[in-house]
Amino acid sequence: MPAGNRGLDLSADEVALMSQLGIAEARIREILAAEASSPHPSGLSTTERDILRSAGARGLDDPPVAHRRRQRANLEALIQACRALLQSAQDTATVASRLHLSEEVVVNQAHHVPPQLSAIVLPAIGLTFPAWQFTETGTIPHLRDLLAVVRTEMPTLVLTRTMIIPHVDLDAGNGGLSPRDWLISGFNPEPVLEALRAIIGE
């Protein structure tokens, strides 16, 4: 990969998470390489274009270049979301200790139909459990109910982001809560389940 992309070198696990979204590794690397390898058609440097913009110049980014930049920015945000998920995720032994269960039971719960714990098998680190579903004392309330709605139809990254990002319809009086915080606070789970049903198209 070109030197400018070293900070975005992808691990096998990051690629696996994004492949769940239907994004092939070859396409990921193509987008990352395009912006770095494509000279600007105007022939102007970034600094020169910034100076011209500050003077009111327009049209310095043609549509294809702007589109490539948006693609790259979106992909970089997706990569960072993958890394955040992986950095906080827990392995089987950690989950077993947290839940006071054997590792065999934890694995069985992950593979149960519908799943009783959210998990994904990744090429480098194996069976991995996103952190959003756990509290200091166990799992979040109604976890099995929401996993029964989601089943295996929602990619791990999408489910993780859905559960940790504040939702406008989950307003407890101080602004929207994330579905995770809503459930931990003891509120009615139905709005969370309805939001998940809407995402998977039920």
N, C-alpha and C positions, 0 to 999 in steps of 0.2 A: 504494500500500500504506500502511496506517496507520503513523503515526510510530513506534509501538512495534516495528514489524517492519523498520525500516530496516537493522538489523544483519543481517537474514536475506534481504535482497534477493538474488534468484537470477539467476545468469548463464545465458545460453543453453546453455552447456556443462554446467552443473550440472543443468539441467532435462533435457538429453539423456541424461546418465548415469542419472538416476532414471527416465526414460521406458523405459529398457532393463529396468527392474524392473517395469514395468507401472503406474507411478504417473503419472497425467496431471498436467500443469502446473496445470490448474484445481483439481484435488483438493489439490495441494500448497498452493496459495494459500488455498484454503478452510480448511484445517487451521490454517495460520499466522494467519489473520485471526480465527478463531472464538474463541480464548482471549482475544485482545486486546479484542474487541468485545462479549464476553458478560459482563454484570454478574453478580456472584454472587447466586444466588437468595435467600440469607439477608439480603441488604442490608448485611452487615457488610463492613468493609474488610479487606484482608489482615492489617494490623496487629492489628485487633480479633480476627480469627479466631485469629491466632497466640497472642495473650494468653489467649484462652479455651482453646485446646489445652494451653497450659502449665499450666492449672489443672485439666486432666483432661477437658475437654469433648470429646465425640465427635459424629460425624454432621454435622460442619460442611461437609463436601464431599459433595454428593449424587452418585449414580453417574454421571449424564451429564457433570457438570463434571469429575469424576475421570477419566472416559474421555477427554474432550477434552484434558486435561492430559497423559495418557499418550501420546496420539496426537502431540501437539505435541512432547513430549520425544523420542519415537522419531524423528520427522521431523527435528528439530534435529540429533540424532546422525547421521542419514543425510546431512544436508547437510554437516556437518563432515567426514564420511568422503569425500564427493565433493571437497570443497575440498582435503583432504590429498592425494588422488590427483592432482588437477590441479596442485597446487603442485610436486609432485615429478616429474611426467611430463616426457617429453622429446620434442622434435620430430624430424622426419625428419633434418634436417641434423646435429643433435647425435648421434643414434644412428649415422648413417653415419660420423661422425668417430670415435666410440667403438669401432665394430666394424671400422674401416678398410675400409669398403665404399662403393660409390657410392650416392647417394640412390635411384637407380633400383632397385638390388638390394634395398635396405631396403624400399622400397614393395612390390616383388614378393614379398618374404618375408612381409610383413604380409597380403597378399591371397592368398597361396598356400593351397591346400586340401589338407590342413589347414594352418592358419597356422604359420609358423616363428618369428614374433614376435607377441606379443600387442599389438594396437593397436585403436583406435577412431577413427572420423572424427567430429569434433565441429564444430558449426556455426560457432564463432568462431575456433578455432585449428587446425582441419583434422585431419590424421592425427596421432594422439598415442599415445605408447608409455608405458605404466605403468613406473615405475622399478624395481619389484621384480624384474624379469627380468634386470637387468643387474648385473654386478660391475665392479670397477675395470679388469679386463682383457678383458671380453667379456660373455657371457651366462652365466646360472647353468647348472650341469650338468643334463642331461636335459630342457632346456626344450622341445625338439621332441617328446620323448616325452609330456610332460604336455599340451602343446597338441594333440597327436594324440588324446588322451583327451577333452579339453574341447571341441575343435573350435570351433564358434560357439554352443554350447548354453548356456554360462554367461555371464551379464552381466559386463561388464568390472569393475564395482565389486565384485561377488561374488567373482570370481576374485582380484582384488587383495587383498581382505580375507582370503580363505582363505589366500593365500600368505604373509601377513605376521603373522598372529595365531598365537601358540603353540598347538600341538595336543597334547592329552593323550596321544595314542598315539605321539608322536614324542619319546620320552624317551631322552636320551643319558646319563642318570645325574645330571644337574643340573636336572631339571625338563623340561617339554615345550618343544621347539623349534618355531619356525614352519616350515612346509614349505620356505620359501626357505632358511632357515638350515640345515635338515636336509640339503638337497641340496648347498649350498655346503660343508658339513662333510664331504662325501664318503660319506654313508651310502647304504644301499640305497634306490633310488627307489621301490620297490614300495609301501611304506606310504603314500607321498604319492599315487601313482597310484590306489591303492585308495580313499583318502579322496575324491579327485576323482570317481571312478566312483560312489561312494555319493551324493555331492551331486547329480549329474545323473541318478541313478536307473538306472544300468547294472547 
